Amino acid sequence: MRFVPADLRIASRSQETRERLTRAAGEVFAARGYRGATMREIARRAGANLAAAHYHFGSKQDLYREVTRERFERLEARLEESGGAIADGIAASASRDQLIAQLRARVRTLLAMLLDPEEQHATLVLRDLIDPSEALPFMVRRWIDPMRRDTERILAALAPTLDAETVARCTRSVVGQVFFYRSHRAALLLMMGRRAYPRDFLDETTDHVVAFSLGGLAALERRRPPRARQRSRRTR
């Protein structure tokens, strides 16, 4: 039998407790929201005592930040794996086909996360958008706003004659389309006569959102006054 030093055993047990608390916190926050969750219930569900919860995370807000950090970092990793992540300066030099592929990867990755019944991230984010917690400014600053800027860079490169404010509105429209299928899922399934989205729903919806968004960008570019389009071409 291999000898394991006592301090390593203690560290291992401490890490296991921390992981149990994080998992339990995700379940409780998803079920009750930030305001409805308590450290006591989280500790009980994790099989730990309340003192351990405060020892590892300090406060409910700190624990909530840790839970959201894990899930946003998981989303960032998925974007990287799918080809939807945007490196600095890449959008401006990419071809149109590359830009469309990046947009599709971003839409599909976000949609897959939102529609995954085992994924707590969507529930946590939607709850915080409806009933903002003290952690929302941190979430926006650290993850949501950077992801918004990346999407804007793709759309701006796809429609270079549009001004910044129009591109910002287009970005909100793209994200709104994606979130619609999660926020309205219960009603949509009732109208579709289904208990769950069909197997090919993810890819078909991704294709639709991308095609609809590209069509909207093209329509907005056509609506711009001729002089504005000419000025835009001269400054490129």
DRENFI-602027 format. One record per residue (C-alpha): residue number from 1; x, y, z; chain. Coordinates in nm, 2 decimals, decimal comma, m for minus. Example, Ala and Ser with C-alpha at 12.3 -4.5 7.8 and 13.67 -1.06 7.14 Angstrom:
! DRENFI-602027
<pt><resi>1</resi><c1>1,23</c1><c2>m0,45</c2><c3>0,78</c3><chain>A</chain></pt>
<pt><resi>2</resi><c1>1,37</c1><c2>m0,11</c2><c3>0,71</c3><chain>A</chain></pt>
END
This chain:
! DRENFI-602027
<pt><resi>1</resi><c1>0,00</c1><c2>0,00</c2><c3>0,00</c3><chain>A</chain></pt>
<pt><resi>2</resi><c1>0,14</c1><c2>0,33</c2><c3>m0,11</c3><chain>A</chain></pt>
<pt><resi>3</resi><c1>0,20</c1><c2>0,58</c2><c3>0,17</c3><chain>A</chain></pt>
<pt><resi>4</resi><c1>0,03</c1><c2>0,92</c2><c3>0,12</c3><chain>A</chain></pt>
<pt><resi>5</resi><c1>0,15</c1><c2>1,21</c2><c3>0,34</c3><chain>A</chain></pt>
<pt><resi>6</resi><c1>m0,11</c1><c2>1,34</c2><c3>0,58</c3><chain>A</chain></pt>
<pt><resi>7</resi><c1>m0,10</c1><c2>1,69</c2><c3>0,43</c3><chain>A</chain></pt>
<pt><resi>8</resi><c1>m0,17</c1><c2>1,56</c2><c3>0,08</c3><chain>A</chain></pt>
<pt><resi>9</resi><c1>m0,47</c1><c2>1,36</c2><c3>0,21</c3><chain>A</chain></pt>
<pt><resi>10</resi><c1>m0,60</c1><c2>1,67</c2><c3>0,39</c3><chain>A</chain></pt>
<pt><resi>11</resi><c1>m0,55</c1><c2>1,88</c2><c3>0,07</c3><chain>A</chain></pt>
<pt><resi>12</resi><c1>m0,73</c1><c2>1,61</c2><c3>m0,14</c3><chain>A</chain></pt>
<pt><resi>13</resi><c1>m1,03</c1><c2>1,60</c2><c3>0,10</c3><chain>A</chain></pt>
<pt><resi>14</resi><c1>m1,04</c1><c2>1,98</c2><c3>0,10</c3><chain>A</chain></pt>
<pt><resi>15</resi><c1>m1,05</c1><c2>1,99</c2><c3>m0,28</c3><chain>A</chain></pt>
<pt><resi>16</resi><c1>m1,32</c1><c2>1,72</c2><c3>m0,29</c3><chain>A</chain></pt>
<pt><resi>17</resi><c1>m1,53</c1><c2>1,93</c2><c3>m0,04</c3><chain>A</chain></pt>
<pt><resi>18</resi><c1>m1,48</c1><c2>2,24</c2><c3>m0,25</c3><chain>A</chain></pt>
<pt><resi>19</resi><c1>m1,59</c1><c2>2,06</c2><c3>m0,57</c3><chain>A</chain></pt>
<pt><resi>20</resi><c1>m1,90</c1><c2>1,91</c2><c3>m0,39</c3><chain>A</chain></pt>
<pt><resi>21</resi><c1>m1,99</c1><c2>2,26</c2><c3>m0,27</c3><chain>A</chain></pt>
<pt><resi>22</resi><c1>m1,96</c1><c2>2,40</c2><c3>m0,62</c3><chain>A</chain></pt>
<pt><resi>23</resi><c1>m2,17</c1><c2>2,13</c2><c3>m0,78</c3><chain>A</chain></pt>
<pt><resi>24</resi><c1>m2,44</c1><c2>2,17</c2><c3>m0,51</c3><chain>A</chain></pt>
<pt><resi>25</resi><c1>m2,43</c1><c2>2,55</c2><c3>m0,55</c3><chain>A</chain></pt>
<pt><resi>26</resi><c1>m2,49</c1><c2>2,52</c2><c3>m0,92</c3><chain>A</chain></pt>
<pt><resi>27</resi><c1>m2,80</c1><c2>2,30</c2><c3>m0,85</c3><chain>A</chain></pt>
<pt><resi>28</resi><c1>m2,94</c1><c2>2,53</c2><c3>m0,58</c3><chain>A</chain></pt>
<pt><resi>29</resi><c1>m2,88</c1><c2>2,85</c2><c3>m0,77</c3><chain>A</chain></pt>
<pt><resi>30</resi><c1>m3,04</c1><c2>2,71</c2><c3>m1,09</c3><chain>A</chain></pt>
<pt><resi>31</resi><c1>m3,34</c1><c2>2,59</c2><c3>m0,89</c3><chain>A</chain></pt>
<pt><resi>32</resi><c1>m3,39</c1><c2>2,89</c2><c3>m0,66</c3><chain>A</chain></pt>
<pt><resi>33</resi><c1>m3,20</c1><c2>3,18</c2><c3>m0,81</c3><chain>A</chain></pt>
<pt><resi>34</resi><c1>m2,93</c1><c2>3,38</c2><c3>m0,64</c3><chain>A</chain></pt>
<pt><resi>35</resi><c1>m3,17</c1><c2>3,55</c2><c3>m0,39</c3><chain>A</chain></pt>
<pt><resi>36</resi><c1>m3,36</c1><c2>3,23</c2><c3>m0,30</c3><chain>A</chain></pt>
<pt><resi>37</resi><c1>m3,05</c1><c2>3,02</c2><c3>m0,24</c3><chain>A</chain></pt>
<pt><resi>38</resi><c1>m2,88</c1><c2>3,00</c2><c3>0,10</c3><chain>A</chain></pt>
<pt><resi>39</resi><c1>m2,54</c1><c2>2,88</c2><c3>0,20</c3><chain>A</chain></pt>
<pt><resi>40</resi><c1>m2,70</c1><c2>2,65</c2><c3>0,45</c3><chain>A</chain></pt>
<pt><resi>41</resi><c1>m2,90</c1><c2>2,46</c2><c3>0,19</c3><chain>A</chain></pt>
<pt><resi>42</resi><c1>m2,59</c1><c2>2,45</c2><c3>m0,04</c3><chain>A</chain></pt>
<pt><resi>43</resi><c1>m2,38</c1><c2>2,30</c2><c3>0,24</c3><chain>A</chain></pt>
<pt><resi>44</resi><c1>m2,65</c1><c2>2,05</c2><c3>0,33</c3><chain>A</chain></pt>
<pt><resi>45</resi><c1>m2,68</c1><c2>1,93</c2><c3>m0,03</c3><chain>A</chain></pt>
<pt><resi>46</resi><c1>m2,30</c1><c2>1,90</c2><c3>m0,06</c3><chain>A</chain></pt>
<pt><resi>47</resi><c1>m2,28</c1><c2>1,69</c2><c3>0,25</c3><chain>A</chain></pt>
<pt><resi>48</resi><c1>m2,07</c1><c2>1,96</c2><c3>0,42</c3><chain>A</chain></pt>
<pt><resi>49</resi><c1>m2,12</c1><c2>2,19</c2><c3>0,72</c3><chain>A</chain></pt>
<pt><resi>50</resi><c1>m2,19</c1><c2>2,56</c2><c3>0,69</c3><chain>A</chain></pt>
<pt><resi>51</resi><c1>m1,85</c1><c2>2,65</c2><c3>0,82</c3><chain>A</chain></pt>
<pt><resi>52</resi><c1>m1,68</c1><c2>2,46</c2><c3>0,54</c3><chain>A</chain></pt>
<pt><resi>53</resi><c1>m1,89</c1><c2>2,65</c2><c3>0,28</c3><chain>A</chain></pt>
<pt><resi>54</resi><c1>m1,78</c1><c2>2,98</c2><c3>0,43</c3><chain>A</chain></pt>
<pt><resi>55</resi><c1>m1,42</c1><c2>2,86</c2><c3>0,47</c3><chain>A</chain></pt>
<pt><resi>56</resi><c1>m1,39</c1><c2>2,77</c2><c3>0,10</c3><chain>A</chain></pt>
<pt><resi>57</resi><c1>m1,58</c1><c2>3,06</c2><c3>m0,05</c3><chain>A</chain></pt>
<pt><resi>58</resi><c1>m1,63</c1><c2>3,33</c2><c3>0,21</c3><chain>A</chain></pt>
<pt><resi>59</resi><c1>m1,98</c1><c2>3,45</c2><c3>0,10</c3><chain>A</chain></pt>
<pt><resi>60</resi><c1>m2,27</c1><c2>3,35</c2><c3>m0,11</c3><chain>A</chain></pt>
<pt><resi>61</resi><c1>m2,17</c1><c2>3,61</c2><c3>m0,37</c3><chain>A</chain></pt>
<pt><resi>62</resi><c1>m1,82</c1><c2>3,47</c2><c3>m0,39</c3><chain>A</chain></pt>
<pt><resi>63</resi><c1>m1,96</c1><c2>3,12</c2><c3>m0,43</c3><chain>A</chain></pt>
<pt><resi>64</resi><c1>m2,20</c1><c2>3,24</c2><c3>m0,70</c3><chain>A</chain></pt>
<pt><resi>65</resi><c1>m1,91</c1><c2>3,40</c2><c3>m0,89</c3><chain>A</chain></pt>
<pt><resi>66</resi><c1>m1,72</c1><c2>3,08</c2><c3>m0,88</c3><chain>A</chain></pt>
<pt><resi>67</resi><c1>m2,01</c1><c2>2,88</c2><c3>m1,02</c3><chain>A</chain></pt>
<pt><resi>68</resi><c1>m2,07</c1><c2>3,13</c2><c3>m1,30</c3><chain>A</chain></pt>
<pt><resi>69</resi><c1>m1,69</c1><c2>3,15</c2><c3>m1,37</c3><chain>A</chain></pt>
<pt><resi>70</resi><c1>m1,67</c1><c2>2,77</c2><c3>m1,42</c3><chain>A</chain></pt>
<pt><resi>71</resi><c1>m1,96</c1><c2>2,78</c2><c3>m1,67</c3><chain>A</chain></pt>
<pt><resi>72</resi><c1>m1,85</c1><c2>3,08</c2><c3>m1,87</c3><chain>A</chain></pt>
<pt><resi>73</resi><c1>m1,50</c1><c2>2,93</c2><c3>m1,90</c3><chain>A</chain></pt>
<pt><resi>74</resi><c1>m1,66</c1><c2>2,61</c2><c3>m2,02</c3><chain>A</chain></pt>
<pt><resi>75</resi><c1>m1,84</c1><c2>2,81</c2><c3>m2,28</c3><chain>A</chain></pt>
<pt><resi>76</resi><c1>m1,52</c1><c2>2,99</c2><c3>m2,38</c3><chain>A</chain></pt>
<pt><resi>77</resi><c1>m1,35</c1><c2>2,65</c2><c3>m2,42</c3><chain>A</chain></pt>
<pt><resi>78</resi><c1>m1,64</c1><c2>2,53</c2><c3>m2,64</c3><chain>A</chain></pt>
<pt><resi>79</resi><c1>m1,61</c1><c2>2,84</c2><c3>m2,86</c3><chain>A</chain></pt>
<pt><resi>80</resi><c1>m1,24</c1><c2>2,78</c2><c3>m2,90</c3><chain>A</chain></pt>
<pt><resi>81</resi><c1>m1,29</c1><c2>2,41</c2><c3>m2,99</c3><chain>A</chain></pt>
<pt><resi>82</resi><c1>m1,57</c1><c2>2,50</c2><c3>m3,24</c3><chain>A</chain></pt>
<pt><resi>83</resi><c1>m1,38</c1><c2>2,77</c2><c3>m3,42</c3><chain>A</chain></pt>
<pt><resi>84</resi><c1>m1,60</c1><c2>3,04</c2><c3>m3,29</c3><chain>A</chain></pt>
<pt><resi>85</resi><c1>m1,34</c1><c2>3,22</c2><c3>m3,08</c3><chain>A</chain></pt>
<pt><resi>86</resi><c1>m1,21</c1><c2>3,55</c2><c3>m3,22</c3><chain>A</chain></pt>
<pt><resi>87</resi><c1>m0,84</c1><c2>3,63</c2><c3>m3,20</c3><chain>A</chain></pt>
<pt><resi>88</resi><c1>m0,74</c1><c2>4,00</c2><c3>m3,21</c3><chain>A</chain></pt>
<pt><resi>89</resi><c1>m0,72</c1><c2>4,14</c2><c3>m3,56</c3><chain>A</chain></pt>
<pt><resi>90</resi><c1>m0,85</c1><c2>3,82</c2><c3>m3,72</c3><chain>A</chain></pt>
<pt><resi>91</resi><c1>m1,20</c1><c2>3,94</c2><c3>m3,81</c3><chain>A</chain></pt>
<pt><resi>92</resi><c1>m1,07</c1><c2>4,23</c2><c3>m4,01</c3><chain>A</chain></pt>
<pt><resi>93</resi><c1>m0,85</c1><c2>4,01</c2><c3>m4,23</c3><chain>A</chain></pt>
<pt><resi>94</resi><c1>m1,07</c1><c2>3,71</c2><c3>m4,27</c3><chain>A</chain></pt>
<pt><resi>95</resi><c1>m1,25</c1><c2>3,62</c2><c3>m4,59</c3><chain>A</chain></pt>
<pt><resi>96</resi><c1>m1,63</c1><c2>3,63</c2><c3>m4,60</c3><chain>A</chain></pt>
<pt><resi>97</resi><c1>m1,66</c1><c2>3,25</c2><c3>m4,59</c3><chain>A</chain></pt>
<pt><resi>98</resi><c1>m1,43</c1><c2>3,25</c2><c3>m4,28</c3><chain>A</chain></pt>
<pt><resi>99</resi><c1>m1,64</c1><c2>3,51</c2><c3>m4,11</c3><chain>A</chain></pt>
<pt><resi>100</resi><c1>m1,97</c1><c2>3,33</c2><c3>m4,18</c3><chain>A</chain></pt>
<pt><resi>101</resi><c1>m1,81</c1><c2>3,00</c2><c3>m4,05</c3><chain>A</chain></pt>
<pt><resi>102</resi><c1>m1,71</c1><c2>3,19</c2><c3>m3,73</c3><chain>A</chain></pt>
<pt><resi>103</resi><c1>m2,06</c1><c2>3,33</c2><c3>m3,69</c3><chain>A</chain></pt>
<pt><resi>104</resi><c1>m2,21</c1><c2>2,99</c2><c3>m3,74</c3><chain>A</chain></pt>
<pt><resi>105</resi><c1>m1,98</c1><c2>2,83</c2><c3>m3,49</c3><chain>A</chain></pt>
<pt><resi>106</resi><c1>m2,06</c1><c2>3,10</c2><c3>m3,23</c3><chain>A</chain></pt>
<pt><resi>107</resi><c1>m2,44</c1><c2>3,07</c2><c3>m3,29</c3><chain>A</chain></pt>
<pt><resi>108</resi><c1>m2,43</c1><c2>2,69</c2><c3>m3,28</c3><chain>A</chain></pt>
<pt><resi>109</resi><c1>m2,21</c1><c2>2,67</c2><c3>m2,97</c3><chain>A</chain></pt>
<pt><resi>110</resi><c1>m2,43</c1><c2>2,92</c2><c3>m2,77</c3><chain>A</chain></pt>
<pt><resi>111</resi><c1>m2,75</c1><c2>2,75</c2><c3>m2,89</c3><chain>A</chain></pt>
<pt><resi>112</resi><c1>m2,62</c1><c2>2,41</c2><c3>m2,80</c3><chain>A</chain></pt>
<pt><resi>113</resi><c1>m2,54</c1><c2>2,53</c2><c3>m2,45</c3><chain>A</chain></pt>
<pt><resi>114</resi><c1>m2,88</c1><c2>2,70</c2><c3>m2,40</c3><chain>A</chain></pt>
<pt><resi>115</resi><c1>m3,07</c1><c2>2,39</c2><c3>m2,52</c3><chain>A</chain></pt>
<pt><resi>116</resi><c1>m2,87</c1><c2>2,13</c2><c3>m2,33</c3><chain>A</chain></pt>
<pt><resi>117</resi><c1>m3,11</c1><c2>2,00</c2><c3>m2,05</c3><chain>A</chain></pt>
<pt><resi>118</resi><c1>m2,81</c1><c2>1,90</c2><c3>m1,84</c3><chain>A</chain></pt>
<pt><resi>119</resi><c1>m2,65</c1><c2>2,24</c2><c3>m1,86</c3><chain>A</chain></pt>
<pt><resi>120</resi><c1>m2,72</c1><c2>2,48</c2><c3>m1,57</c3><chain>A</chain></pt>
<pt><resi>121</resi><c1>m2,55</c1><c2>2,78</c2><c3>m1,74</c3><chain>A</chain></pt>
<pt><resi>122</resi><c1>m2,85</c1><c2>2,89</c2><c3>m1,93</c3><chain>A</chain></pt>
<pt><resi>123</resi><c1>m3,08</c1><c2>2,87</c2><c3>m1,63</c3><chain>A</chain></pt>
<pt><resi>124</resi><c1>m2,83</c1><c2>3,07</c2><c3>m1,42</c3><chain>A</chain></pt>
<pt><resi>125</resi><c1>m2,79</c1><c2>3,34</c2><c3>m1,68</c3><chain>A</chain></pt>
<pt><resi>126</resi><c1>m3,16</c1><c2>3,37</c2><c3>m1,75</c3><chain>A</chain></pt>
<pt><resi>127</resi><c1>m3,24</c1><c2>3,40</c2><c3>m1,38</c3><chain>A</chain></pt>
<pt><resi>128</resi><c1>m2,98</c1><c2>3,67</c2><c3>m1,34</c3><chain>A</chain></pt>
<pt><resi>129</resi><c1>m3,11</c1><c2>3,87</c2><c3>m1,64</c3><chain>A</chain></pt>
<pt><resi>130</resi><c1>m3,47</c1><c2>3,86</c2><c3>m1,50</c3><chain>A</chain></pt>
<pt><resi>131</resi><c1>m3,38</c1><c2>3,92</c2><c3>m1,14</c3><chain>A</chain></pt>
<pt><resi>132</resi><c1>m3,03</c1><c2>4,07</c2><c3>m1,14</c3><chain>A</chain></pt>
<pt><resi>133</resi><c1>m2,80</c1><c2>3,97</c2><c3>m0,85</c3><chain>A</chain></pt>
<pt><resi>134</resi><c1>m2,50</c1><c2>4,16</c2><c3>m0,71</c3><chain>A</chain></pt>
<pt><resi>135</resi><c1>m2,28</c1><c2>3,95</c2><c3>m0,93</c3><chain>A</chain></pt>
<pt><resi>136</resi><c1>m2,43</c1><c2>4,06</c2><c3>m1,27</c3><chain>A</chain></pt>
<pt><resi>137</resi><c1>m2,20</c1><c2>4,36</c2><c3>m1,32</c3><chain>A</chain></pt>
<pt><resi>138</resi><c1>m1,90</c1><c2>4,13</c2><c3>m1,27</c3><chain>A</chain></pt>
<pt><resi>139</resi><c1>m2,05</c1><c2>3,87</c2><c3>m1,52</c3><chain>A</chain></pt>
<pt><resi>140</resi><c1>m2,12</c1><c2>4,14</c2><c3>m1,78</c3><chain>A</chain></pt>
<pt><resi>141</resi><c1>m1,78</c1><c2>4,30</c2><c3>m1,74</c3><chain>A</chain></pt>
<pt><resi>142</resi><c1>m1,58</c1><c2>3,98</c2><c3>m1,74</c3><chain>A</chain></pt>
<pt><resi>143</resi><c1>m1,77</c1><c2>3,76</c2><c3>m2,00</c3><chain>A</chain></pt>
<pt><resi>144</resi><c1>m2,08</c1><c2>3,89</c2><c3>m2,15</c3><chain>A</chain></pt>
<pt><resi>145</resi><c1>m1,95</c1><c2>4,22</c2><c3>m2,28</c3><chain>A</chain></pt>
<pt><resi>146</resi><c1>m1,63</c1><c2>4,07</c2><c3>m2,43</c3><chain>A</chain></pt>
<pt><resi>147</resi><c1>m1,84</c1><c2>3,80</c2><c3>m2,61</c3><chain>A</chain></pt>
<pt><resi>148</resi><c1>m2,07</c1><c2>4,08</c2><c3>m2,74</c3><chain>A</chain></pt>
<pt><resi>149</resi><c1>m1,77</c1><c2>4,27</c2><c3>m2,87</c3><chain>A</chain></pt>
<pt><resi>150</resi><c1>m1,64</c1><c2>3,96</c2><c3>m3,05</c3><chain>A</chain></pt>
<pt><resi>151</resi><c1>m1,97</c1><c2>3,91</c2><c3>m3,23</c3><chain>A</chain></pt>
<pt><resi>152</resi><c1>m1,98</c1><c2>4,28</c2><c3>m3,32</c3><chain>A</chain></pt>
<pt><resi>153</resi><c1>m1,64</c1><c2>4,24</c2><c3>m3,48</c3><chain>A</chain></pt>
<pt><resi>154</resi><c1>m1,76</c1><c2>3,96</c2><c3>m3,70</c3><chain>A</chain></pt>
<pt><resi>155</resi><c1>m2,08</c1><c2>4,14</c2><c3>m3,80</c3><chain>A</chain></pt>
<pt><resi>156</resi><c1>m1,89</c1><c2>4,47</c2><c3>m3,87</c3><chain>A</chain></pt>
<pt><resi>157</resi><c1>m1,65</c1><c2>4,28</c2><c3>m4,10</c3><chain>A</chain></pt>
<pt><resi>158</resi><c1>m1,95</c1><c2>4,11</c2><c3>m4,28</c3><chain>A</chain></pt>
<pt><resi>159</resi><c1>m2,12</c1><c2>4,45</c2><c3>m4,33</c3><chain>A</chain></pt>
<pt><resi>160</resi><c1>m1,85</c1><c2>4,71</c2><c3>m4,35</c3><chain>A</chain></pt>
<pt><resi>161</resi><c1>m2,07</c1><c2>5,00</c2><c3>m4,46</c3><chain>A</chain></pt>
<pt><resi>162</resi><c1>m2,28</c1><c2>4,99</c2><c3>m4,14</c3><chain>A</chain></pt>
<pt><resi>163</resi><c1>m2,21</c1><c2>5,23</c2><c3>m3,86</c3><chain>A</chain></pt>
<pt><resi>164</resi><c1>m2,12</c1><c2>5,11</c2><c3>m3,51</c3><chain>A</chain></pt>
<pt><resi>165</resi><c1>m2,46</c1><c2>5,17</c2><c3>m3,36</c3><chain>A</chain></pt>
<pt><resi>166</resi><c1>m2,63</c1><c2>4,97</c2><c3>m3,63</c3><chain>A</chain></pt>
<pt><resi>167</resi><c1>m2,38</c1><c2>4,68</c2><c3>m3,59</c3><chain>A</chain></pt>
<pt><resi>168</resi><c1>m2,46</c1><c2>4,69</c2><c3>m3,21</c3><chain>A</chain></pt>
<pt><resi>169</resi><c1>m2,83</c1><c2>4,65</c2><c3>m3,28</c3><chain>A</chain></pt>
<pt><resi>170</resi><c1>m2,76</c1><c2>4,37</c2><c3>m3,52</c3><chain>A</chain></pt>
<pt><resi>171</resi><c1>m2,56</c1><c2>4,19</c2><c3>m3,25</c3><chain>A</chain></pt>
<pt><resi>172</resi><c1>m2,85</c1><c2>4,22</c2><c3>m3,01</c3><chain>A</chain></pt>
<pt><resi>173</resi><c1>m3,08</c1><c2>4,08</c2><c3>m3,28</c3><chain>A</chain></pt>
<pt><resi>174</resi><c1>m2,85</c1><c2>3,78</c2><c3>m3,34</c3><chain>A</chain></pt>
<pt><resi>175</resi><c1>m2,82</c1><c2>3,70</c2><c3>m2,97</c3><chain>A</chain></pt>
<pt><resi>176</resi><c1>m3,19</c1><c2>3,75</c2><c3>m2,92</c3><chain>A</chain></pt>
<pt><resi>177</resi><c1>m3,27</c1><c2>3,50</c2><c3>m3,18</c3><chain>A</chain></pt>
<pt><resi>178</resi><c1>m3,06</c1><c2>3,24</c2><c3>m3,01</c3><chain>A</chain></pt>
<pt><resi>179</resi><c1>m3,19</c1><c2>3,31</c2><c3>m2,66</c3><chain>A</chain></pt>
<pt><resi>180</resi><c1>m3,55</c1><c2>3,29</c2><c3>m2,79</c3><chain>A</chain></pt>
<pt><resi>181</resi><c1>m3,53</c1><c2>2,92</c2><c3>m2,83</c3><chain>A</chain></pt>
<pt><resi>182</resi><c1>m3,44</c1><c2>2,88</c2><c3>m2,46</c3><chain>A</chain></pt>
<pt><resi>183</resi><c1>m3,65</c1><c2>3,14</c2><c3>m2,30</c3><chain>A</chain></pt>
<pt><resi>184</resi><c1>m3,96</c1><c2>3,04</c2><c3>m2,49</c3><chain>A</chain></pt>
<pt><resi>185</resi><c1>m3,89</c1><c2>2,67</c2><c3>m2,51</c3><chain>A</chain></pt>
<pt><resi>186</resi><c1>m4,19</c1><c2>2,55</c2><c3>m2,30</c3><chain>A</chain></pt>
<pt><resi>187</resi><c1>m4,44</c1><c2>2,74</c2><c3>m2,51</c3><chain>A</chain></pt>
<pt><resi>188</resi><c1>m4,27</c1><c2>2,65</c2><c3>m2,84</c3><chain>A</chain></pt>
<pt><resi>189</resi><c1>m4,28</c1><c2>2,28</c2><c3>m2,76</c3><chain>A</chain></pt>
<pt><resi>190</resi><c1>m4,65</c1><c2>2,30</c2><c3>m2,68</c3><chain>A</chain></pt>
<pt><resi>191</resi><c1>m4,72</c1><c2>2,47</c2><c3>m3,01</c3><chain>A</chain></pt>
<pt><resi>192</resi><c1>m4,50</c1><c2>2,21</c2><c3>m3,19</c3><chain>A</chain></pt>
<pt><resi>193</resi><c1>m4,68</c1><c2>1,93</c2><c3>m3,01</c3><chain>A</chain></pt>
<pt><resi>194</resi><c1>m4,35</c1><c2>1,79</c2><c3>m2,88</c3><chain>A</chain></pt>
<pt><resi>195</resi><c1>m4,19</c1><c2>1,71</c2><c3>m2,55</c3><chain>A</chain></pt>
<pt><resi>196</resi><c1>m3,84</c1><c2>1,80</c2><c3>m2,67</c3><chain>A</chain></pt>
<pt><resi>197</resi><c1>m3,68</c1><c2>1,96</c2><c3>m2,97</c3><chain>A</chain></pt>
<pt><resi>198</resi><c1>m3,62</c1><c2>1,71</c2><c3>m3,26</c3><chain>A</chain></pt>
<pt><resi>199</resi><c1>m3,27</c1><c2>1,57</c2><c3>m3,31</c3><chain>A</chain></pt>
<pt><resi>200</resi><c1>m3,19</c1><c2>1,79</c2><c3>m3,61</c3><chain>A</chain></pt>
<pt><resi>201</resi><c1>m3,32</c1><c2>2,11</c2><c3>m3,45</c3><chain>A</chain></pt>
<pt><resi>202</resi><c1>m2,98</c1><c2>2,24</c2><c3>m3,34</c3><chain>A</chain></pt>
<pt><resi>203</resi><c1>m2,83</c1><c2>2,25</c2><c3>m3,69</c3><chain>A</chain></pt>
<pt><resi>204</resi><c1>m3,14</c1><c2>2,36</c2><c3>m3,87</c3><chain>A</chain></pt>
<pt><resi>205</resi><c1>m3,20</c1><c2>2,64</c2><c3>m3,62</c3><chain>A</chain></pt>
<pt><resi>206</resi><c1>m2,83</c1><c2>2,75</c2><c3>m3,64</c3><chain>A</chain></pt>
<pt><resi>207</resi><c1>m2,86</c1><c2>2,76</c2><c3>m4,02</c3><chain>A</chain></pt>
<pt><resi>208</resi><c1>m3,18</c1><c2>2,97</c2><c3>m4,00</c3><chain>A</chain></pt>
<pt><resi>209</resi><c1>m3,03</c1><c2>3,22</c2><c3>m3,75</c3><chain>A</chain></pt>
<pt><resi>210</resi><c1>m2,72</c1><c2>3,27</c2><c3>m3,96</c3><chain>A</chain></pt>
<pt><resi>211</resi><c1>m2,91</c1><c2>3,30</c2><c3>m4,29</c3><chain>A</chain></pt>
<pt><resi>212</resi><c1>m3,17</c1><c2>3,53</c2><c3>m4,14</c3><chain>A</chain></pt>
<pt><resi>213</resi><c1>m2,89</c1><c2>3,75</c2><c3>m3,98</c3><chain>A</chain></pt>
<pt><resi>214</resi><c1>m2,69</c1><c2>3,77</c2><c3>m4,31</c3><chain>A</chain></pt>
<pt><resi>215</resi><c1>m3,01</c1><c2>3,87</c2><c3>m4,49</c3><chain>A</chain></pt>
<pt><resi>216</resi><c1>m3,08</c1><c2>4,14</c2><c3>m4,24</c3><chain>A</chain></pt>
<pt><resi>217</resi><c1>m2,72</c1><c2>4,28</c2><c3>m4,26</c3><chain>A</chain></pt>
<pt><resi>218</resi><c1>m2,75</c1><c2>4,29</c2><c3>m4,64</c3><chain>A</chain></pt>
<pt><resi>219</resi><c1>m3,09</c1><c2>4,46</c2><c3>m4,63</c3><chain>A</chain></pt>
<pt><resi>220</resi><c1>m2,95</c1><c2>4,72</c2><c3>m4,39</c3><chain>A</chain></pt>
<pt><resi>221</resi><c1>m2,66</c1><c2>4,79</c2><c3>m4,61</c3><chain>A</chain></pt>
<pt><resi>222</resi><c1>m2,89</c1><c2>4,84</c2><c3>m4,91</c3><chain>A</chain></pt>
<pt><resi>223</resi><c1>m3,10</c1><c2>5,09</c2><c3>m4,71</c3><chain>A</chain></pt>
<pt><resi>224</resi><c1>m2,80</c1><c2>5,32</c2><c3>m4,64</c3><chain>A</chain></pt>
<pt><resi>225</resi><c1>m2,81</c1><c2>5,64</c2><c3>m4,84</c3><chain>A</chain></pt>
<pt><resi>226</resi><c1>m2,58</c1><c2>5,63</c2><c3>m5,15</c3><chain>A</chain></pt>
<pt><resi>227</resi><c1>m2,35</c1><c2>5,91</c2><c3>m5,01</c3><chain>A</chain></pt>
<pt><resi>228</resi><c1>m2,30</c1><c2>5,72</c2><c3>m4,69</c3><chain>A</chain></pt>
<pt><resi>229</resi><c1>m2,20</c1><c2>5,40</c2><c3>m4,88</c3><chain>A</chain></pt>
<pt><resi>230</resi><c1>m1,96</c1><c2>5,60</c2><c3>m5,09</c3><chain>A</chain></pt>
<pt><resi>231</resi><c1>m1,80</c1><c2>5,76</c2><c3>m4,78</c3><chain>A</chain></pt>
<pt><resi>232</resi><c1>m1,77</c1><c2>5,42</c2><c3>m4,63</c3><chain>A</chain></pt>
<pt><resi>233</resi><c1>m1,59</c1><c2>5,28</c2><c3>m4,93</c3><chain>A</chain></pt>
<pt><resi>234</resi><c1>m1,35</c1><c2>5,58</c2><c3>m4,95</c3><chain>A</chain></pt>
<pt><resi>235</resi><c1>m1,25</c1><c2>5,53</c2><c3>m4,58</c3><chain>A</chain></pt>
<pt><resi>236</resi><c1>m1,18</c1><c2>5,15</c2><c3>m4,61</c3><chain>A</chain></pt>
END
